[in-house]
Amino acid sequence: MWIVGAELTTQILIQIRDEIRRTNERLDGMSERLDGMSERIDGTNERLDRLERRQTEADVRLATEIVAVASAVREVKDLLARDRDTRTRIAKQEARVGKLEKRVSAIERKAG
């Protein structure tokens, strides 16, 4: 009976050893997969870094353009204000010229 027990123990130990080997093989496969994923993550991080740089550059360009547009809007506003002032002055001058023309016509009629 001792030999049967020893054989049973040996068989159990052999099964444990074989299962450990299979587990190690699976772990090696998982390690390779993790290495591949790590490389993919590194590549993704590099692409994200490039994207972040491009986004920052685009933000700077956009901010620069917004400043330029704001400046142009101020210039247009100033031009419109000057144009409005000029139109007002012209209207006043035209009214004065009209009055003067009437006075000259009245004087010419009297003189004439």
C-alpha positions in Angstrom: 0.0 0.0 0.0 2.9 2.3 0.6 4.0 2.0 -3.0 0.5 2.7 -4.3 0.5 5.8 -2.1 3.9 6.8 -3.3 2.8 6.3 -6.9 -0.3 8.4 -6.3 1.8 11.1 -4.7 4.2 11.0 -7.7 1.3 11.2 -10.2 -0.2 14.2 -8.3 3.2 15.9 -8.3 3.6 15.2 -12.0 0.2 16.7 -12.7 1.0 19.7 -10.6 4.3 20.1 -12.5 2.5 19.8 -15.9 -0.1 22.3 -14.8 2.6 24.7 -13.6 4.3 24.4 -17.0 1.0 25.1 -18.9 0.4 28.1 -16.5 3.9 29.4 -17.2 3.4 29.0 -21.0 0.1 31.0 -20.7 1.9 33.6 -18.6 4.7 33.9 -21.2 2.0 34.4 -23.9 0.3 37.0 -21.7 3.7 38.7 -21.2 4.2 38.9 -25.0 0.7 40.3 -25.4 1.3 42.9 -22.7 4.6 43.9 -24.4 2.7 44.3 -27.7 0.1 46.4 -25.9 2.8 48.5 -24.3 4.2 49.2 -27.7 0.8 50.2 -29.0 0.2 52.4 -26.0 3.6 54.1 -26.6 2.6 54.7 -30.2 -0.7 56.1 -29.2 0.9 58.4 -26.7 3.3 59.7 -29.4 0.3 60.4 -31.7 -1.5 62.1 -28.8 1.6 64.2 -28.2 1.7 65.2 -31.9 -2.0 65.9 -31.8 -1.6 68.1 -28.7 1.2 70.1 -30.3 -0.8 70.6 -33.5 -3.9 71.6 -31.4 -1.7 74.1 -29.5 -0.3 75.5 -32.7 -3.9 75.8 -34.1 -5.0 77.6 -30.9 -2.2 80.1 -31.2 -3.0 80.7 -34.9 -6.7 81.1 -34.1 -5.9 83.5 -31.3 -3.7 85.5 -33.6 -6.4 85.7 -36.2 -9.0 86.7 -33.6 -6.8 89.6 -32.5 -6.4 90.6 -36.2 -10.2 90.4 -36.8 -10.8 92.4 -33.6 -8.4 95.1 -34.9 -10.1 95.1 -38.3 -13.5 95.5 -36.6 -12.2 98.5 -34.6 -10.9 100.0 -37.8 -14.2 99.6 -39.6 -16.0 101.0 -36.6 -13.8 104.0 -36.6 -14.3 104.4 -40.4 -18.0 104.2 -40.0 -18.0 106.8 -37.2 -15.9 109.1 -39.3 -18.2 108.5 -42.3 -21.2 109.3 -40.1 -19.6 112.5 -39.0 -18.7 113.4 -42.6 -22.2 112.8 -43.7 -23.6 115.0 -41.0 -21.2 117.8 -41.9 -22.1 117.4 -45.6 -25.8 117.6 -44.8 -25.2 120.7 -42.7 -23.1 122.3 -45.5 -25.8 121.4 -48.1 -28.5 123.0 -46.0 -26.3 126.2 -45.7 -25.6 126.2 -49.5 -29.4 125.8 -50.1 -30.1 128.8 -47.9 -27.4 130.8 -49.6 -28.8 129.9 -53.0 -32.2 131.1 -51.9 -30.8 134.3 -50.6 -28.8 134.9 -53.9 -31.9 134.2 -55.9 -33.9 136.6 -53.8 -31.2 139.3 -54.2 -31.0 138.7 -58.0 -34.8 139.1 -58.3 -34.7 142.4 -56.4 -31.8 143.7 -58.4 -33.3 142.7 -61.5 
